[in-house]
């Protein structure tokens, strides 16, 4: 059974009921089949995992499962006991089983026990009993499997390891030999999630997944954080499903995307994943992205009429993927550098070209404040405002340079004042250490 779909597994405000229903509609329309519920900020998922849902939450959760099934989708529920579970404590085991029983009563299709993002420590008594963190965690999951099947024979159990990407394994997170121990101890019918070489993997190769499958003794399920943005509130990711060859589909037991926290901005993540999963022969991420972006264009109707498709391409290229900007954004950045720093005889030509493009994008950012789909604007608003501010400063700088005869200029902007512009403790801390392309940091000179 190949799983394809969406994980609501980010840090931050969970999606609303209406947003989840909209996600289900999109998934059903586009051929995705699985939804995993595990938002980190649902207290019952992690912080108070021992406590059952109360009456109001029970009604909400039951209705959510029903809505998922009504669209022909699987509903998986994730629980994360790893922050404080005592693996050998019978009371903790019983609490976990009771929570599983509560969720199974709603008709869920699978239970995921998630040990991600936790300290990789284990009580000495548990270590003596199981020999490793992996062994203790596998025993917890293995014990859940017959309970789940007894209640719902077709339901499945899934598992997220403590080191869930290649970088964590290389760093020894979870203890030496964690993955191999887990593969040996975990029941073969339990699926295992994996995010790739890194937590947010720019690329995932076939060889990497084959190696992980050998160590886990099963094909992993890709928990893909390519479009996740909960680690950086200044960014959204609107680029295509990219950096994964089509052959990767044959090396995994499923692909689930954990996308932007803001559901109105997840059209592109879900749509391009669905296109990738259905692609035959070749996969051109940019071509698929442009096709999906054209589908999304009607959502950008403003009170003054629709925006141009070319404008949407330029905007979305500024919010592309974690490790790359879109080509139009890269071109704008290169043009801006020439406009401000070029000293050749062509500097005025470069500055004029930059001024036109930057002004166009700045004005578009302002126009988006009149989007008719207000949830879409609200999801974009802070990021769009930040981009607009930087573009406005760029425009003013280029105009100031063009007003000179030799291109030498120092200027002041009354709209970008010290402390109120790029101000605050976090911004000042960011200026202390400069990160270089190789990942090293150096101290900013005073």
N, C-alpha and C positions, 0 to 999 in steps of 0.2 A: 504494500500500500504506500504509494508516493503521496506525501503531504505537500500541499501548496497553499500558501495563504499569508495570514497576517498575525503578528504577535503584538498585543497591546502590553508591552513589557518594559516601558520606559520609566524613568524618574520624572515626576511632575504631575500636574493635575490630570487625572484619568479622563478619558473621553466621556461625554454625556451619553445618555441612552439614545437620543436622536442621532448623534454622531456614529454610534455603534451600528444602529439600524442602517444608516447611510453606507457605512463600510460593508455591511452584509450585502446590501443591494449591489454595490460595485463588484464585490467578490463573485457573487452569483452570476452577474452579467458577463464577467470577464473570464470565467472558468476556474477561479480559485476555489478551494474546497474546505479550508481549515482555518479556524480562528482560535488562538490561544490567549486566554484571559490570565494575565499576571501583572497588572500595573503595580509598580513598586510602592506607589502611594496609597494603595488600598491596604489599610492597616491589617486586615485579616489575612492578607497574602503573606506578610513577613513579620511585622512588629508584634502583632497579637495573634499569631497563627494558631495558637491553642484554642482561642475563643471562637465558638460558632457564630455564624451570622444571626443577628436579631431578626424579629418578625418582618420589619420593613425591608431589610436587605434581602431576606429570603424571597419575598415577593418579587423584588426587582431582579434578582438573579434567576429565578425560575422563568420569569417573562423573557429574560435575555436569551436563555437557552432555547426557549420555545421559538423566539424570533429567528435565531440562527438555524434551527432545524426546519423552520417553515421555508427557508430559502435553499434547503438541500445542503447545508454546510455542517461540518463537524465542529463541535464545541469542546475544547480542551480547557481544563482548569489547572492553573499552576499554583503551587503552594511552596513557600520558601522558609523552612524551619531552621535553616543553618546558622542564623545569628546566635542562637542560644540553646539549641537542642543538646541534650545529653543523650548520646546515641544508645547507651545501655540502660537508660532509665525506663522501666516499664510504664510509668505514668506518662512520659513524653510519647512513647510509642502508642499508648492508648488514645492520647489526645490527637495524634496525627491520624489514627484510624477513624476516630469519631468525625474529624473534619472531612476525611475522604468519604465517609458514609453520608454526611450531609450533602456533599456536592453530587454524589452518585444518585441521590434521591431526586435531584433536579433533572436527571436524564443526560448528564454529560457523557461524552464519547471517549474521554480519556483523562487521566490525571498525570500531571507533570510535577515531580518533586525536584525542586531547584536549589542547588547548593552554590549558586554563583554569588560573587561579590560579598564573601564572608571571610573572616579571619581563618587561615588554614591551620588552626590549632585543634587539638583533640585532648580530651581528658586522659590522664595517665592510665586510669582503669580501663577506659575504652581502647586505648592503644594496646594495652596488654592483652585484651580479649581478641581484637581483630588484626592487630599487627600494623595497621596503617589507617589513615583517614579514608582512603578509597575503600578499604574493606568494610569499615563501619558504615559509610554512606551506602554502599551497595547492599548491605544487609537490610538497611531501612527500606530501600526501594524494593528489594526482593520480597520482603514481608508484605508489602502493599499489593503485589501482583495478584496473589490468590484471593485477597479480600475484594479487589476490584472486579475480578472475573466472576466471583461468586455472586456478586450483585448484578453485574452487567457483563454477560459472557463475551460480548464483542468489544468491550472497552479496552483501551490500552494504557500502559504506564510508560512515562517518559522521564528522562533524567538529564539534569544539567550539571556537569562536573564543576568542581571548584576552580581548577585551571581549565578554562574553556576556550583557550586559543593557544597558538603555537608559542607566542612570546611568554605567556605565563608558564607553560611547561618548561621552556628553556631557562626560565628564572628559578625553577624548582618550586614553584607555588604548589601547595598541596602535598609536598614531600617527594623525595626521589622515587621514581618508578610509578608515579600515581596512575598514569593512563594505562599502563600495562596491567597493573594490579586491578584497576577498575574493569578492564576488559575481561579479565579472567574471572572476577567475582560476580559481576552483574549478570542476571538472567538474560539469556539470549533474546527473549521476547520484549525486552525493555529498550526503547529507542533512546539515543543519546544526542543531545544538542551540541553543536560546535560552531564557533564564529569565524574560523579560518586562521590564517597566520597571526592575526591581531584581533583586538576587540572590534575595531572598525577596520576591516580589511579592504584596502584599495584594490587588490587583486587576489584571486584564489585560484590556484592551479590544480590540475588533475593530479599531479604527483603528490602534492600536499595532502589532498583528501585521501588518496590511496594509502599513504603512510599512516594517516590517522585511523583509517578503517582497519588496517592490519593490527594496530595497537589496541583498538577498542573491540576487535573481533566482530565487527558489524559496520555497515555503512552508516555514517553519522547523518543527522538531520541538520541542515545548514540554518542556523539562527543568524540571519544576515542583518548586521547593523549598518549597512552601507548608507541608509538614509536616516539613521538616528541622529537627533540633534540635542538630546537632553544633556550632553556634556558641554554644550556651548550655547547659551541662551541668545547669543548675538547672531546666530546663523540658522538658516533653514536649508534643506537640501532638496532641490527641485530637478536634479539631473537624472540621467537614464540609469537603468540597471546595467552596469558595465563592469568590466574587469573580471568577468566570469565566462570562460569559453563554453560553448554549447555542450561539449563533451563532459563538463562537470556534472550535468544532470544525471549521467549514468553512474556517478561515483557517490551519490548521496541518496538517502531515503526520503528526502523532501527538502523544500526550500520555503522558509517562512521569513518574511521581512518584518523587522522591528523598526517602524518608520518614524517620521517627525512626531513630536509630542502633539503638535497642533493638527488635528485631523483635516481641516479644510485645505491644508498644504500637502496632503498625501496622495493626491490624484496621480501625480507622475510616478511616484514610487510603486504604487499598486499596478498602474496600467502598464508600465514598461516591464515589470516582473511578469505579468500575465503574457505579454507579447514574447518575452524571452522563453517562457516555458512552452509556448506553442510554435516557436520558430523552427523551421525545417531547413537544414542545409547550412545556412550561414546566419550570422547574427551581426547586424550593424547597429550598435547602440544609438548612434547619433540619428540615423534615419528613423529608427523606431521612436526615438524621443521627439523628433519633429512631428511625426504623425500623431503621437499622443498629445503633444502640446496644442496641436490644432483642434483636437477634440476638446481640450480644456478651455480654449479661447472664449467660448460663449459665457463662461463664468466671470469674465472680466468686463462685462458690460457696465459702463458708468452712467450716471444721470445725463451725461452729455453725449452718450452713444458708445459704440464699441471701440476698444483700442485696436490698433493695427497689430497684425500677427507679428510683423517684424519687430515691433516694440516689445511684445511679450517674449520673443526670442532673446532680445538684448537683456531684458530684465532677468529672465530665468537663468541666463548664462552667468549672471552675477551671483547666483545661489545654486551652484551646480553640484559638485560632489566634494567629499571631505578633503581629498588630496589634489583636486584640480578645479580650475575655473573653466567655464565654457569658453569656446574659441572667441566669441564676440567680446566677452569680458577681458580675455587675455589681450586682444587687440586694443581695447580701450586703455588698458593699463600701459601697454607699450607706447601708445600714442601720447598718453599723459606724461610719461617720462620724457619723451622727445620734446613735448610742448614746453616743459619746465626746465630741461637741462641741456637740450641740444644747443651747441654753439656754432654749428656750421652755417653756411649761407642759406640753408633751407629751414632754419628754425621758425621763421614766421609762417611758412607754409604748414609745418607740423602743428604749430600752435593753433592756427585757424581751423584745421581739421579736427583737432581735439576739442576745441571750443564748441563746435557744432554738435558733436556726438555727446559730450558731457551735458550740454544744455538740454538736449533732447531727453536724455535719461533722467536728469534732475526734474524736469517738468512733468515727465511721466509719473515719477514718484509722488509728486504733489497731486496729480490727477487721480491717482488710485484712492485717495481719500474719499472720492465720490462713488466708489464701487457700490453697485446695488446689492450685491451679496455681502452684507455687513459682517457675517462671521469670517468670510475670507479676508476682508480688509483688517479686521481686528487681529487675525492671526499674523498678518504681514506687517502691521502698523509700526511696531518698534523697529524692526529691521529696516523697513523702507525709510523710516525717518533718519536712521543712522546713515544709510546710503545717501539720502538726499542732502544731508548736512555736509558730507565729504565731497559730494559732487558740486555743491554750491561753493565750497571753499576752493575747489579746483577751478571752477569757472572764474571766480574772482581773481585767482592767481594768474591764470592765463590772460585774462583781460588786462590786468595790470602790466604784464610783460609786453603784450601787444601795443600798449600805449607808450612804450619806450622806443627809443631809436636803436639801441644796441642790445636789447634783451636782458639787461642787468636790472634787477628789481628786487626790492624788499618792500613788502606792503603789509598793511594792517586791515583786518576785517572787523567792523563793529558788530558783526553777527557771530563771531567766533572768538569770544573773550577768554582770557586765562581763567582756569578753574571751572567756569561754567561750561566750557567746551573741552571735551575729552577729560573731564574732571572726575573726582572721586578717588577713594582709596585704591580700588582695584585697578583703575587706569594708571595711577601713579606707580603702583607696584609693577605693572607690566612694563613700564619704562625703565625699571632698574636692571632687568636682565634681558639681553638680546639673544634670541635663538637664531642659530645659523642653519643653513640647509642640511648640514650633516647631523643636526640634532644637538650639538653642543651649545652651551650658553656662555656668554661673556658679560661682564658688568658694563653698563652704560657709563661712559665718562661723565663726571659731574659738570 
